[in-house]
């Protein structure tokens, strides 16, 4: 097996988190009273129950490295996630960064910043 990491992110409500992430392709692989694991292809996210997290002040974040950021954001748009700068959730479409990497971002329903970085080709 290849080494890998799985980000641990907060969730105020596992049912809402599952509905949100499944709307753009994640499936639940494990859930109990305190832990939730979801996967989309080779990406795995783990969630811990944090009922007090405030989406407006949350500082949680992670980076997802994908082969095609456009395809990933197409799935987010198809799920109805908009670009309103004050909304939770919301997306910021990928742009080329000074580093030479293409990166976009999503703020999820619990205020977590999910950076989506396209793998170098």
N, C-alpha and C positions, 0 to 999 in steps of 0.2 A: 504494500500500500504506500502511496505517496504521502509525505508529510503535508498537513494542512491545518488551518486555524478556523475556528468558528466564532464569529463575534457574538458576545453576550449582550443583549439589548433589553431595555425595560419594556414592560407591557402593563398597562393599567387594567386590561381585561383580555384574557386569552381568546375568548370567542370573537371579539371585535378585531383583534390582531389577526386571527386566522382568516376572517372574512376579507380584511384589507389586503393582506399579502397574497391570498389565494386569487384575488381579482386580477393579478398580473402574473400568475403562473407558479406560485409557490404551493407546495402540498405539505400537509402535516405528517411528520414521520414519528412524532412522539408528543404526548401531552399528559401531564398529571396536575395535581393541585398547585404546584409551584414552578413547573418548568415546561416549556414548549419548544419543540424543534421543528423547523420548516426548511424545505429544500426546493430549489429550482435548478435543475441540471446539476452542475457541480458546485453551486453556491449553497451553503448551509448557514442558516441563522438560528441562534438559540435565544430564547426570551425567558427572562425571570419575572415573576409577578412583582410589580412595584405600583401599588394602587395610588400612591401619593405623588407620583411623578407629575410635574406641571409642564405640559407641552410648550408653554410660553417661556419657560426658563430652563428647560432641559439642556444639559451640556453633553449628553451621550452622542456618540458618533461612531461610524465605521466606514471603511472603504471596501467597495466591491470592484474587483478587476474582471472585466468582461472582454470578449473578443470583438463585440460589435455594440457600442454604446447606443447607436441609433435604433437597433432592434429592441434593446432593453427599454429605451424611452418610448418607442412606439407602443409597447405593451402597457406602460404606465399611462400614456395618453388614452389608449383604448379602454383602460379601466376607469376613465373619467377623472383622473388626477390633473388638476389645472395648474396654472402658473401665477395665480394671485399671490403677491408677495406677503400677504397677511394671513393666508389660509393654512390650516393644518388638515389634511396633507397638502403638499404642493411640490412642484418640480421646477428645476432650473435646467434648461436644455443644455446639452454638451456644447462646449466651445473649446477651441485650441488654447492651451495654456502656454505660458512662456517657457515651460519645461519641455515643450514639444509633445505633451500628452493631451489627448482629448478628454475633458472631464465635465460631467454634469452632476446634479445633486437632486436628492429628494428629501423632504422633511416628512416623516411619517406621522401617523395619527397621534403618537405620543411625544412628538417633538424631536425625535432622533434624526440627526443629520446623517444621511446615507450618501456618501460620495460614490459616484460611479465613474471609474477610470477605464478607458479603453486600452487594452493591451497593445504594446508596440507590435507592428507587423514586420 
